Amino acid sequence: MALRIVQQTKRRMAERILGQTLGKIGNDPDRGAQLVLKAIDRITDNEKQAIISDWAHNWFQDGKPGRDFLSRLLKNTHPNVRRRYVARMLVSWFYRDPQLAERCMHEYGITPPYTMLVSPTMRCNFCCKGCFAASYTRDSDMKPELLDRIITEAEAMGINFIIILGGEPLMYPHLLPIIKKHNRSYFQLYTNGVLIDKAMAKKLVELGNVAPQVSINGPREHTEASRGKGSYDHVMRAMDNLREAGCVFGFSATMTRDNIEPLYSDEWMNLMIEKGCLYGWMFLYMPVGGDPDINLMPTPQQRNELRKALRYHRQTKPILPVDFWNDGTLVGGCIAGGRLYFHVNHHGDVEPCVFCHHATHNLNDCSLAEALASPFFTGIKQSQPFSYNTLRPCPMIDNPEAMRSLIAQHGARPTHEGADLMFTKLAPDLDRYAAGVKEIMDEVWEREDYHDWAARWTGMCGIPPERLEARRQEFEADRARKRNHVLV
């Protein structure tokens, strides 16, 4: 207990140090960079923190995009948001109570993940192509008492980063009061932006601990093709309102075979910077939901081009785009099943991933800890990484036999009609897709020599060394078989 209090005190001191620094450094990015790096140095005291600190020192050097990024942060973000959202987010990267994992393992049999995703409503004011959210009614919303309880239980396990999805989360009438109540946590909202007028933007800044991710599928023609006429202008207005109010925000994009190139272009990233986005989440189209279409998935070659483009943007532009698949190298592969994150849908079903709509536990019938300790989630974590090559981390589209086997083994049920299609009807197509990803990404892995990186970073992300070594041996054996086949 005494050690836990010490760690909590250290974390709050770190939040205060960074929060005060970000709140008071004014609009001078050069002086600001020096002060932020000094604050980071003060709270760095282990190897993992040192890796992040080294990256920050490099990124904030003269001529690197970190200086411009900080300038944008200082210019466009209210001090209240810097203290309550940015400082807490930075500290969460550095601090993980070492006693917390031990306590949770003793009490619940789990190591708690960093992040929880919750969809309290599936209702939406859009009717996008391939999505069935518009068919839901208010009666299907999660009860506010359940949402409050879930967040409370998550916080008790040290999970303070909560991502709110939908549907359209701002249609859920209880959302902002619950965020206000849980003011020690920080939240991201994935929103279409329609409800973010100037008044809403001001409310979000007053809360301080919430950052919207505004969904957009690229230039006007691509966004309106999937989301309807006028949707592009709604997003642009929402971004303007958030920037003017001083709210931290980013963009969220679903990439298909048709829109992926415009989404990683220089023109697009420059526009997002101009609108005020500090970061962006890039998601591949996944064949889930209403009327899944395998032909909308970006090709393996397009995925590789995206990898190269985002590396270039992060090295040259003051914005941080994140690729949910190619950036598997930064987190040791797949993060699902409660290893680093999980999803709770509006019914209370606990799903391993926002794209894997199967569950064995429902929070109306059990605690969050019981769901995270389930044999289904335990099996997923014990199977990770699904590939030594973490450029193809996913057990649904890169190693699809893995999730099919886990679902069958643990009797996980679909959480809505059609959720099983990805693992039944579409299975042959996904096997062929995975083979194409393997052919390209294994060659990239070898050519760009990710091996030392994998050994260091995957281990830092909690993958047992013996499991990583087993995956490495599988990789080497496969490579030997290919060489022998070529010689024959």
N, C-alpha and C positions, 0 to 999 in steps of 0.2 A: 504493500500500500504506500509506504514512504517513497519508494522509487517511482511509483506511478505519479505521485504528487509532484515529485521533482521534475519528471518529464513533462507533465502538464504545465508546470510553471515555466520551464524552458521554452516550450512551444508558444505560450502566451507572451513571453518576453520577446521571442523572435517576431511574432506578429506585431508587437508594439514597436520594435526597432524598425522593421520594414514599413509598417504603416505610417509612423511618424516621418520616416525618410521620404516616402512617396507623397505624403501630405504636405510637406514643407519645402520641397526642393525647387519650387517655382517653375519657370519655363526655360531654364538653361540646361540643355541636354548634356553638355560636356561636364558641368559640375554635377548634374544629376547622375550621370554614369559613374563618376567617382564615388559618390555617396552610396549609390545602390550596391556597387561592388564591395565597398567597405562593410556595408550592412550584411551582405552575403558572407563575406569572410568571417565576420563575427559569429555567425551561426553555423559555420561549417566545422564538423568535428568527426566525420567518418568517411570511408572510401566512396560510398555512393554519393554523398553530398559533395565530395571533392570533384567527382566527374561533372556534376551539374555546375559547380562553381567554375571549373576550368572552361566549360562551354560558354558560360556567361562572360568570363573575362575575354575570351576570344571574340565573341559576338559584339561586345561593346568597344572593341578597339577602334581607333581612328580609321575611318574609311570603311568600316564594317556596318551592316544595316542596323545593328543594335542601337547606334546613336540616333538614327532617324526614327526608329521604332519608339524609343524613349521620348523623343521630341513629340511624336504624335500622341503618345499616352499622356504626357504632361499637358499638351494643348487641348485635347478633346475630352479628358476624363475628370469628372468632379472629384475633389479630395475625399469625399465620403465614400465613393466607390473604390478609390485607390486603397483606402484603409480597410474597408470591409470585404472587398472581393479580391483585388489584386494581391494584397499582402497575404491574405489567408491562402490563396491559391499557391503562391510562391512557397510559403512555409509548409504547405502540405506536401510539396515535392521533397522537402528537406527532412521533415520530422515525422517519424513513425514511432510511437511509444514502444520501446522494446519489451516492456512488460505487458503491453496490450495483447500481442499475439500469444504470449504465454498464458495469459489469463483466459482468453477466448478459447484456446486449445483445451485448457483444463476444464472450463465450464461448458463449452459447446462442442468441442471436438473440431474446431475450424480455425484457420487463420483468416481474419476478416479481410475482405477486398477493400480497395481504395474508394470505389465509386458504386453508387446505386442509381439505376435508371428506373423511373416510375412513369406510367401513363395513367393518370387519374381519370382521363376521359378519352374516348375515341371519337367524340363528336368533332365536326369540322365545318367551317363556313366556306370551304372550297369543295369541289368535286373533281379531283384530279384523275387523269387517265390511269387506270390500273390500281386505283385505291378505293377501298370500300368504306372509308371513315364517315362519309356523308350520310350513310344509311343508319347510323346510330342515333339514339335519342338520349335525353337527359336521364331517363330511368336507368340507363346502362352505366352511368358514372359511378366511380368509386365513392363510397361513403366517406365524408370528411374525417370521421372518427378513425376509420381504418388508415387513411393516409397519414394522419397525425401519429397514430400508433406505430406505423411502419418506420417513419422518420425517427421517432423517439428510440425505437429498438436499434435502428442503424447507428444512431449517435452513441448509444451505449456501447457499441462495438468499435467505436472510433471511426465510423464512416461519416465524414462531414461534407463530402462533395456529392451533391444530389443533382441528377439531371432529370428534368421534367419533359416528357414527350406527350404525344397525342396520337391521333386527332390534333386539335388546336388547343394547347394547354390554357391559353388565356380565356377560353370559353368556360373553363371550370371556375365557378363563382367563389370557391373557397380557397383558391390558390394563394393569393397575395397575403391574406391573413395568416395562413399556415407558414408561409415563408417568413413573415414578420415574427411569428412566435419562435421559430427555430433560428434565431439570429446568430448562433455560434457556428452554423453551417453556411455554406455558400452554394448557390444554385445556378444551373444553366437551363434556359428554356429554349426548346426548338419550336419556332413559331413561323407562320406564314406572313406575319407583320401587319395584317389587315387591322387588327385592334390596337396597334401601337400608334396612337395619335400623340399630340404634344402632352396631353394630360397624363396618359399612361406612361410615357417616357419619364415624366417628372416623378411619378410614383415609384418607378423602378430605381431612380437615382436616390430618392429618399430612403428606400429600403437599403440600398447600398450593396447588398450581398447577393445580387442576382444579375446575370449577364445573358441577354437573348442571343440565340443563334438564328439568324433570319434565313429561311429557306428560299433558295433561288436556283434555277436550273440552267443558268447561263444567260446570254444575250436575249433580248426581247422575244425573238422568234422561237427560241428553244423553251423559255419559261412559259410563254403563253400557249405553246403547242400542247403542253402537258397540264398546265394549271388554269388555262382559260384567259380570255381577253381581259386586259386591265390588271392582271396579277403582277406584271413586271413593275408597273407604276406604283402599286401598293407597296412593294418591297423598297423601291427607291425612296418613297416618302417616309417609310418606317426608319430606314437608315438615317435619313436627314434628321428626323425627330430625335433619334437616340443620340446622334453625334452632338446636336445642339444642346441637348439636356445634360450631356457629360456622362453617358452610360457606356461602359465597356460592352462591346458586342462584336460578333463575327458573322460570317456567312456559312450556310450549310448547303451543299450541292449534291444531288443525286446524279451520277454520271452514267450515261448510256453509251451505246456504240455510236449514237448520232451526235451527242453534244460534248463528248469528252475533250476533243481538241480545243474548241473555244474556251472550255473551262480552265485549261491549264496554259492558255496563251498569255503573252505579255500584256496584251490589251485588257484582258479580263482582270488580271491581278492588279494592274494599274488603276482600273476603275474601282475595284474593291478598296484599295488604299485611299483613293480620292473620296470615297463615300464614308470612310472612317472605320472600316473593319480592321481589327488588330490581328485576327486569325481566321481561319476557315477550316471546316471539316469536309473532306472529300469522300463520299461514299459511292462505291460501285453499286449499280442497280443489281438487286438480288431478286430472283424469281420467287417471291413470296407475295401474299396478299391476293387481291382480286385479279384474275386472269393473268397469271404469270407468263412471261414471254422470254424464253431463253435467248432469243435473238436480240434482245435489248442489252444483254450483258456486254460490256467492253471486251474486246478480244484480248488474249494474252499479250500480244504485241502492243496494244494500246496501253495496257497496264504498265508495261516496261517504259513506254514513252512518258507516261505520267510520272513514274518514279524519277526519271532523269529531269523532267521539267520542274518538279517540286524541289528537288535538290538545288537546282539553279536558282529558283525564286528565293529559297531560304538563305542562300549565300549572298544574294544581291539586292533583295527588296525588304523594306521594313514591314513585313507581314509574315505570319507564321501559318502557312497552310499545312494541314495534317492529313495524311493518307491512311485510312483505316486498315488497309491491307499491306501496302509496301512498307509502312512504318512498323510492321511487326518485328523488324530488326531491333527496334528501340525498346520493346517490352517483352522480348523473349518468346514471340509467337502469339498464339491465340490468347486472349485475355478473358474468355467467357467462362461460365460455370462457377462464378464466384472466385476465380483466381485473382482477377483484378476488378471485374465488374459482373453485373447480372441485371435482369430486367423484371419488373413487376407490372403486369398488365392491369387494366381497369377492373377485371374480375378478381384480382388478388392472386392470379397464377404467377408462380415464380419461374421465369424462363431463363435458360443459360445465356441467351443473347437476344438482342432486340430483333435479330433476323431469324432466330430459331424458335418458332412458336409451338413448343412442346414443354410439358411440365409434369411433375409427379406430386407437387405440393401446392396448396392454396392457403394464403394467409388468413382467410376467414376460419380456417380449421387448425392452424398451427402457428408457432412463432416464426419470426424471420430466421433465428438461429437454427431451428429445426430444419427449415427448408434449405438453408445453405449447407447443412451437414448431411443432406439426403444422399443416398447411394448414387443417384443420378449425377449430382454435382460432384461428388467425390470421385466418381469414375471419370468424369471429364477432366478434372484437375490432375488425376493420376496418369492420364494419357498425354498430357502436355509436356513438351511441344509435340504437335502432330507431325512435324517435319523438322529435321535438323536445319534445313534451309528455311529460315523464317521470313523469306520473301514470299513464301506460299504457306501462310500460317493457318488458313481457315479450314475447319473440319467439315464445312458444308460445300464449298466450291473448289477448294484446292486439294483436300484429302477427304472426299465425300463419303468414302466407305467408313470413315471413323465415326461420324455422327450417326449414320444409319445403324451401325453396330451398337452404339451406346443407347440409342432410342429403343432398339429391340431388346437389348439386354436388361434395361431397367423399366421397361413397360411405360415409357413416357407417352402421354396422350396429347393429341393435337389440341390446342387451346381455342381454335376456331375452325370453321368449315374450310377445307382446302389447304390447311397448314401442312398436311402430310404429302402434298403433291411433289414438293421438292425432293422427298426421299423415296417416292414411289414412281409415279408417272415420268418425272423428269430425271430420274436416276441415270439412265443411259446417256442422256445429253450431258449431264454434269460430269460423268466419268470421262467423256471425250474432252470436255472443257478443261478438266483438271490435268489431263495428259498434255494438252497444249501449254498450260501454265508451267508444268514441270519441265518440258523441253526447253522453254525460253529462260525461265528463272534459275534453273540449275546451271545453265551455261553462264548466266550473269553472276551467280554466286561464286563460281570458280574463277571467272575472268577478273572480277573485282576483289577477290580474296576477302570474303567476309569471315573467314574462319576464326581469326584471333578476336574479332569483334564479337562473334557469337559466344565464344568461350567466356569472355569477360562479362559482357552485358547480360546475356541470358542468365548466368549465374547470379548476377546482381539483382535480377528480377525474380529470384526465388525458385528457379528451376533446379532441382537437385542435380549435382554434377554427374551422378551415375546415370540419370535418365538422359541427360544431354549427350553423354558418351555413347549410350545405346543408340540414340538417333544418329549420331555421327557415324557409327559403325554401319548402320543400315544404309546411310548415304554413300559411304565408301564402297560397300558391297555392290550397290546398284551401279556405281560408276565403273567398277571392275567388270561387271557383267556386260555393260555397254562396250567397253574397250575390247573384251573378248569377242563380242558379236561382230564388231567392226573388223577384227583381225581374221575371223573365220570367213 
